Amino acid sequence: MKTVLVTGGTGFIGFNLANALYDKGYKVTVIDKALNNCKYLYPDVNFILSDIRQEEFTVPYDTVYHLAVLNSSPGMDPKEYIYNNIWGTCRIIKAFPSSRVVFVSSSDAMDANSIHGITMKSAEHFVNTHKNSVSVRFMNVFGERQVDPMMDVPAFCLCLKNNKKAIIKSNTKILKDFIYVRDLTDELIHIGESHIKGQIEIGYGTPINTLNLYKLLASTAKMKENYKLEPSKISETRIACSRYKIREPRFGFMEGIRRTLKWYLEEGDV
């Protein structure tokens, strides 16, 4: 049985990936400094409560999926991004020289015009020094149990569920490639099992603006639209779309939307 380590494995993508790897027959270990979604991990997934910046790794793994990085967050101390995203990634690369390393990066590294994007781009460069590694930039992930009101899909779903006005600030000229989390984890596992190296992006390759995303969710839920458009500071036309399309998604965008929306309307809340 092949062994795999998932760093940051109690995050939204992390616990979904860990469970999907277990379903594929891997012996899975998760390490995270927070409990977060630990309750959603399968009972047989080994969990280590620790910080990758301090943990002394002594057990080898066939594959390491590195997700223990800080997401973009307003007001975050730049030193935290540097310490966690760059130094933490360096430690993982040094700790597992013989493993297959899959770094789950971010679309923010495409532009690298923020401290988060800069540190993710820098982390990718360090990952490239590993002889058997790949950095994977995912687009805008969504799915069940993503209870983060700062993200577009959860925010809009909760507005529909609670009959609240959705505030849409994003410029309608900005198109985003949204990807369902279970298709994302399938593709991450495929990439981990492949010989792909370097840096790639994954998504559906079919971007949509946030206004049309809200309208799609309302239409799918058969609910009345209730939103307010607010000016965005971003005025340029921009498309955040993957150049590497998922081969044969098991679910696809619309099925992912239906499943996610159903979960929020029936169970999800914050």
C-alpha positions in Angstrom: 0.0 0.0 0.0 1.4 3.4 -1.0 1.7 6.0 1.6 0.8 9.7 1.2 1.1 12.8 3.4 -1.3 15.7 3.0 -0.1 18.9 4.7 -2.9 21.4 5.6 -5.2 18.4 5.4 -8.0 19.8 7.5 -8.6 22.7 5.2 -11.5 22.6 2.7 -9.5 21.1 -0.2 -7.3 19.1 2.2 -9.9 16.9 3.9 -11.6 16.3 0.5 -8.3 15.2 -1.0 -7.3 13.1 2.0 -10.6 11.2 1.9 -10.4 10.8 -1.9 -6.9 9.3 -1.6 -8.1 6.9 1.1 -10.9 5.8 -1.3 -8.2 5.1 -3.9 -6.4 2.7 -1.6 -3.7 4.9 -0.2 -2.5 4.9 3.4 -3.1 8.5 4.3 -1.6 10.8 6.9 -2.7 14.3 7.4 -0.8 17.1 9.2 -2.3 20.4 10.2 -1.8 23.0 12.9 -5.6 23.5 13.2 -8.5 21.1 13.7 -10.9 22.9 11.3 -12.6 20.1 9.3 -10.9 17.3 11.1 -14.3 15.8 12.0 -14.9 15.2 8.3 -11.8 13.0 7.8 -12.3 9.3 7.6 -11.6 7.5 10.9 -8.7 5.5 9.4 -6.9 8.6 8.1 -4.0 9.3 10.5 -4.0 12.8 11.8 -1.1 14.7 13.3 -1.8 18.0 15.0 1.4 20.0 14.3 3.0 22.9 12.4 5.0 22.0 9.3 7.4 24.9 10.2 8.4 23.1 13.4 7.6 19.4 12.9 10.6 17.1 12.6 9.6 14.7 9.8 11.1 11.2 10.3 8.7 9.0 8.3 9.1 8.7 4.5 6.1 8.9 2.2 5.7 7.9 -1.4 3.8 11.1 -2.2 3.4 14.4 -0.4 0.6 16.8 -1.3 1.5 20.1 0.2 -1.5 22.4 0.9 -0.3 23.9 4.2 -0.1 27.5 2.9 -1.9 30.7 4.0 -4.8 31.9 1.8 -5.2 35.5 0.8 -6.7 37.4 3.7 -7.0 41.2 4.1 -4.9 42.6 6.9 -2.6 39.6 7.2 0.9 40.4 8.4 3.3 39.9 5.4 5.7 38.1 7.6 3.2 35.4 8.2 2.9 34.8 4.4 6.7 34.7 4.1 7.2 32.4 7.1 4.4 30.0 6.2 4.2 29.9 2.4 8.0 30.2 1.6 9.8 28.8 4.7 7.2 26.1 5.3 7.4 25.0 1.7 11.2 24.9 1.9 11.0 22.6 4.9 8.7 20.2 3.0 11.0 20.1 0.0 14.1 19.4 2.2 12.3 16.8 4.4 11.1 14.6 1.5 13.8 14.5 -1.2 12.8 11.0 -2.4 9.0 11.6 -2.5 6.8 12.7 -5.3 5.8 16.2 -4.2 2.6 17.9 -5.4 2.4 21.6 -4.3 -1.2 22.9 -4.5 -0.6 26.5 -5.3 -3.0 29.2 -6.3 -4.2 31.2 -9.3 -2.8 34.3 -7.4 0.6 33.2 -8.5 -0.4 33.9 -12.1 -0.2 37.7 -11.5 1.9 37.8 -8.3 0.8 41.4 -7.6 0.0 40.8 -3.9 2.0 39.5 -1.0 0.1 36.3 -1.1 0.7 35.9 -4.9 4.4 36.8 -4.5 4.9 34.2 -1.8 3.1 31.5 -3.7 5.1 32.3 -6.8 8.3 32.1 -4.7 7.2 28.8 -3.1 6.7 27.4 -6.7 10.3 28.3 -7.5 11.5 26.3 -4.4 9.3 23.4 -5.4 10.9 23.4 -8.8 14.3 22.6 -7.2 12.9 19.2 -6.1 13.7 16.4 -8.6 10.2 14.9 -8.7 7.7 17.7 -8.1 4.9 19.7 -9.7 3.1 22.9 -8.7 -0.6 22.9 -9.4 -2.5 26.2 -9.6 -6.2 25.7 -9.1 -8.8 28.3 -10.0 -11.8 29.1 -7.8 -12.8 26.0 -6.0 -16.3 25.4 -4.5 -18.3 22.5 -3.1 -20.2 21.2 -0.1 -18.9 22.2 3.4 -17.0 25.2 2.1 -18.4 27.4 4.8 -16.4 30.5 4.0 -18.7 33.6 3.4 -15.8 35.4 1.7 -15.9 33.1 -1.3 -18.4 33.7 -4.1 -20.3 30.4 -4.2 -20.8 30.0 -0.4 -21.7 33.7 0.0 -24.3 33.6 -2.8 -25.8 30.2 -1.6 -26.2 31.6 1.9 -27.9 34.8 0.6 -30.4 32.7 -1.3 -31.0 30.3 1.7 -31.5 33.2 4.1 -33.3 35.5 1.7 -30.7 38.2 1.9 -29.5 40.6 -0.7 -26.3 39.6 -2.3 -23.7 42.3 -2.7 -21.7 41.8 -5.9 -18.6 44.0 -6.0 -16.6 42.3 -8.7 -16.3 44.0 -12.1 -18.5 42.0 -14.5 -15.6 42.1 -17.0 -13.6 39.9 -14.7 -14.2 36.2 -15.6 -13.3 33.4 -13.2 -12.9 29.7 -13.8 -14.8 27.9 -11.0 -14.0 24.2 -10.3 -16.0 21.7 -8.2 -13.8 20.3 -5.3 -14.4 16.6 -6.1 -13.2 17.1 -9.7 -10.2 19.1 -8.4 -9.2 16.2 -6.0 -9.6 13.6 -8.8 -7.3 15.6 -11.0 -4.8 16.2 -8.1 -4.6 12.5 -7.6 -4.1 11.9 -11.3 -1.3 14.4 -11.4 0.3 12.9 -8.3 0.3 9.5 -10.0 1.7 10.9 -13.2 5.2 12.0 -14.3 4.1 15.6 -14.9 6.7 18.1 -13.6 7.0 21.9 -13.4 4.0 24.1 -13.1 0.5 23.7 -14.4 -3.0 25.1 -13.9 -6.2 23.1 -13.7 -9.9 24.1 -14.2 -12.8 23.6 -16.5 -11.6 26.3 -18.9 -15.1 27.9 -19.0 -15.0 31.2 -17.1 -18.0 33.1 -15.8 -18.4 36.5 -14.1 -19.7 36.7 -10.6 -23.0 38.4 -11.6 -23.8 35.5 -13.9 -22.7 33.1 -11.3 -25.3 34.5 -8.9 -28.0 34.5 -11.5 -27.1 30.8 -12.3 -27.4 29.8 -8.6 -30.7 31.6 -8.2 -32.1 30.0 -11.4 -30.9 26.6 -10.4 -32.5 27.0 -6.9 -35.7 28.4 -8.6 -35.5 31.4 -6.3 -36.0 35.1 -6.9 -32.9 37.2 -7.6 -32.1 39.7 -4.9 -28.7 41.4 -5.4 -27.0 44.8 -5.5 -24.2 45.8 -7.8 -21.5 47.9 -6.1 -18.6 49.5 -7.9 -15.3 47.6 -8.0 -11.9 49.1 -7.6 -10.7 46.8 -10.4 -11.6 48.3 -13.8 -9.7 46.3 -16.3 -10.9 43.3 -18.2 -9.3 40.1 -16.8 -9.8 36.4 -17.3 -8.7 34.0 -14.6 -9.0 30.8 -16.6 -7.0 27.6 -16.6 -5.0 26.6 -19.7 -5.0 23.0 -18.6 -8.5 21.6 -18.7 -9.6 18.6 -16.6 -9.5 15.6 -18.9 -12.9 14.0 -18.2 -14.5 15.5 -15.1 -16.5 13.1 -13.1 -19.1 15.8 -12.2 -18.5 18.9 -14.2 -19.4 22.5 -13.4 -23.2 22.3 -13.5 -23.4 19.1 -11.5 -21.1 20.6 -9.0 -23.3 23.7 -8.7 -26.4 21.5 -8.2 -24.7 19.4 -5.5 -23.2 22.4 -3.7 -26.4 24.4 -3.8 -28.5 21.4 -2.5 -26.1 21.0 0.5 -26.3 24.7 1.4 -30.1 24.9 1.1 -30.6 21.7 3.2 -27.7 21.7 5.6 -25.0 24.3 5.2 -24.7 27.4 7.3 -22.1 29.5 9.1 
